[in-house]
Amino acid sequence: MEGGWALACQKGQAQEIRPGAYGALIEALACIYWYEKGLRRFIETRAAGRPALVEGLDYDGCKRAFAEEFLDRLMADEEQYRDLILSVIPEVAQMEAFLSLKRHPDASHTSAGC
């Protein structure tokens, strides 16, 4: 992984989550999930058993804003949510099929960029 996705790791130490990874993840989620409902489902599924992560998220706003708020919560308590963060980053980075974009009326144009 390059750029904002990079994680640093030294043998015997926990992985460092670089701040740029959060920004890259916000942008990726906003692009991957064209529809708010899909992004909401992704966030709520990953936050299962951790209600504080989703309580009060403003799903009526733009998807980038609620993705950012969710990731801000993860970042604010990085030690507690490290396992979740370290599972979401590679999951999103390795995504190759973007089903929500395929449902879009202008799918060929939309899936070319976000």
C-alpha positions in Angstrom: 0.0 0.0 0.0 1.2 3.5 -0.8 0.4 7.1 0.1 -2.2 7.7 2.8 -2.9 4.0 3.2 0.5 3.2 4.5 0.9 1.6 7.9 4.3 1.4 9.6 5.2 -1.7 11.5 8.3 -2.7 13.4 8.9 -6.3 14.6 7.5 -6.7 18.1 5.6 -3.4 18.1 2.0 -2.5 17.2 1.3 -1.0 13.8 1.2 2.7 13.6 -1.8 4.1 11.8 -0.7 7.2 10.0 -3.1 10.2 10.0 -3.2 10.2 6.2 -4.8 6.7 6.3 -7.9 8.2 7.9 -8.3 10.8 5.2 -7.7 8.3 2.4 -10.3 6.0 4.0 -12.9 8.8 4.2 -12.4 9.5 0.5 -12.5 5.9 -0.5 -15.7 5.1 1.4 -17.4 8.2 -0.1 -16.5 7.0 -3.6 -17.1 3.3 -3.1 -20.5 3.7 -1.7 -22.4 5.9 -4.1 -25.6 5.6 -2.1 -25.8 6.7 1.6 -27.7 3.5 2.5 -24.8 1.3 1.4 -22.3 3.4 3.4 -24.5 3.4 6.4 -24.8 -0.4 6.2 -21.0 -0.8 5.9 -20.4 1.5 8.9 -23.0 -0.1 11.1 -21.9 -3.6 10.3 -18.3 -2.8 11.2 -19.3 -1.1 14.4 -21.5 -4.0 15.6 -21.2 -4.3 19.3 -19.7 -0.8 19.6 -22.8 1.4 19.8 -20.8 4.5 20.8 -19.3 4.6 17.3 -22.7 5.1 15.5 -24.8 6.8 18.1 -25.9 10.2 16.8 -24.2 9.9 13.4 -26.0 12.3 11.1 -27.0 10.0 8.3 -29.2 12.7 6.8 -26.1 14.8 5.9 -23.7 14.0 3.1 -22.1 10.6 3.1 -18.6 12.0 3.3 -19.5 13.9 6.5 -20.9 10.9 8.3 -17.9 8.7 7.1 -15.6 11.4 8.5 -17.5 11.6 11.8 -17.3 7.8 12.1 -13.5 7.8 11.4 -13.0 10.7 13.7 -14.5 8.6 16.5 -12.1 5.7 15.6 -9.1 8.0 15.5 -10.1 9.7 18.8 -9.8 6.4 20.6 -7.3 4.6 18.4 -6.1 2.2 21.1 -9.6 0.9 21.8 -10.5 0.6 18.1 -7.2 -0.5 16.7 -8.4 -3.9 15.7 -11.4 -2.5 13.9 -9.3 0.2 12.1 -6.7 -2.4 11.1 -9.4 -4.6 9.6 -11.2 -1.9 7.7 -8.2 -0.3 6.0 -7.1 -3.4 4.1 -10.7 -4.5 3.5 -11.4 -1.2 1.7 -8.0 -1.1 0.0 -8.6 -4.5 -1.5 -12.1 -3.9 -2.8 -12.5 -4.6 -6.5 -16.2 -4.8 -7.0 -18.3 -1.7 -6.5 -21.9 -3.0 -6.6 -23.5 0.2 -5.6 -21.9 2.0 -8.5 -23.1 -0.7 -10.9 -26.7 0.1 -9.9 -26.3 3.8 -10.7 -28.1 4.9 -13.9 -24.9 6.2 -15.4 -22.8 3.2 -14.2 -20.2 3.2 -17.0 -19.3 6.9 -16.3 -19.7 6.8 -12.5 -17.5 3.8 -11.9 -14.6 5.4 -13.9 -14.1 7.9 -11.0 -15.7 9.3 -8.0 
